[in-house]
């Protein structure tokens, strides 16, 4: 997958604090990545990693490859988790990991309930950093 040299990443994390959340949004840079933190009074967590470019990076013959590749982040498993192990873990904890591509950006998202954020984050980071590879053996 062709990705531009400079990837603009924005991670939105919406965490419940158990009390009425402040309406302030905090922006920071972590290891060169722009992070936007938006507190919420809800019991859900959402994280989205945006990639600058999207299908604009491809010629007309290849434009579907970006969407297909990102959809595979949740449908094909990862180097660590087989397709079934990934889906079983996601179902067990109510975690949703999805990928999508638009003309000027692409994204991989995570949605889960706050008590299972740790499990959801494991699946999300595994899908982002170690997507499915035919060359690796799966481990449970």
C-alpha positions in Angstrom: 0.0 0.0 0.0 1.4 3.3 -1.1 1.4 5.8 1.8 2.8 9.3 1.5 6.1 10.1 3.2 4.4 12.2 5.7 1.4 10.7 7.4 -1.0 13.0 9.3 -2.3 11.0 12.2 -5.0 12.2 14.5 -6.0 10.0 17.4 -9.4 10.8 18.9 -9.9 9.2 22.3 -13.2 9.8 24.1 -13.0 8.6 27.6 -15.7 8.8 30.3 -14.4 10.3 33.5 -17.4 9.2 35.6 -18.4 12.8 36.1 -19.7 15.5 33.8 -16.9 16.0 31.2 -15.5 19.3 30.5 -16.2 20.7 27.0 -12.5 21.4 26.4 -10.6 19.6 23.7 -6.9 19.0 24.3 -4.4 18.8 21.5 -0.9 17.5 21.9 1.9 15.9 19.9 3.1 12.5 20.9 6.2 11.0 19.1 5.5 13.3 16.2 1.8 12.4 15.9 -1.0 14.9 16.5 -3.4 13.7 19.2 -6.7 15.2 19.9 -8.3 14.3 23.3 -12.0 14.9 23.7 -13.5 13.9 27.1 -17.0 12.5 27.2 -19.4 11.6 29.9 -20.4 8.4 28.0 -19.1 5.0 28.8 -17.6 4.5 25.4 -14.1 5.0 23.9 -13.4 5.9 20.3 -10.0 6.1 18.6 -9.4 7.0 15.0 -6.1 7.0 13.2 -6.2 9.1 10.0 -3.8 8.7 7.1 -3.4 11.7 4.8 -4.0 11.0 1.2 -6.6 8.2 0.8 -7.5 7.0 -2.7 -5.9 10.2 -4.2 -2.6 8.3 -3.8 -3.6 5.8 -6.5 -4.3 6.0 -10.2 -7.7 5.1 -11.5 -6.9 1.4 -11.9 -5.8 0.9 -8.3 -8.1 3.1 -6.3 -10.0 0.2 -4.7 -6.9 -1.3 -3.2 -6.7 1.2 -0.3 -10.3 0.5 0.8 -9.7 -3.2 0.4 -6.5 -3.1 2.4 -8.0 -1.1 5.3 -11.2 -3.3 5.4 -8.9 -6.2 5.8 -7.7 -4.8 9.1 -10.8 -6.1 10.8 -11.7 -9.0 8.4 -8.5 -10.9 7.9 -6.9 -11.0 11.4 -3.3 -9.9 12.2 0.1 -11.4 12.4 -0.7 -12.3 16.0 -4.4 -13.2 15.8 -6.0 -15.4 13.2 -9.2 -14.1 11.5 -11.3 -16.2 13.9 -9.3 -15.3 17.0 -9.4 -11.6 16.2 -13.2 -11.7 15.6 -13.8 -13.9 18.7 -11.9 -11.5 20.9 -13.7 -8.5 19.4 -17.1 -10.1 19.9 -16.2 -11.2 23.5 -15.4 -7.6 24.5 -17.8 -5.7 22.2 -14.9 -4.1 20.3 -15.2 -2.8 16.8 -12.1 -2.2 14.6 -12.8 -1.0 11.1 -10.9 0.5 8.2 -12.1 2.8 5.4 -10.7 5.0 2.7 -12.0 8.2 1.2 -10.6 10.4 -1.6 -8.4 12.6 0.6 -7.9 10.4 3.7 -8.0 6.9 5.1 -8.7 5.8 8.6 -8.7 2.8 11.0 -11.1 3.2 13.9 -11.7 1.6 17.3 -15.0 1.7 19.2 -15.5 -0.1 22.6 -16.9 0.4 26.0 -14.6 1.9 28.7 -14.2 -1.3 30.8 -12.7 -3.1 27.8 -10.5 -0.3 26.4 -7.4 -2.3 27.2 -8.5 -5.3 25.1 -9.8 -3.0 22.4 -6.5 -1.1 22.3 -4.6 -4.4 21.9 -6.7 -5.3 18.8 -6.5 -1.8 17.4 -2.7 -1.5 17.7 -2.2 -5.0 16.4 -4.3 -4.2 13.3 -2.5 -0.9 12.7 1.1 -2.2 13.4 0.9 -5.8 12.4 -1.8 -6.5 9.8 -2.4 -10.0 8.4 0.7 -11.5 6.7 0.8 -14.8 5.0 4.5 -15.1 6.0 3.8 -15.2 9.8 2.3 -17.9 11.9 -0.6 -17.0 14.2 -0.2 -17.2 18.0 -3.1 -17.2 20.4 
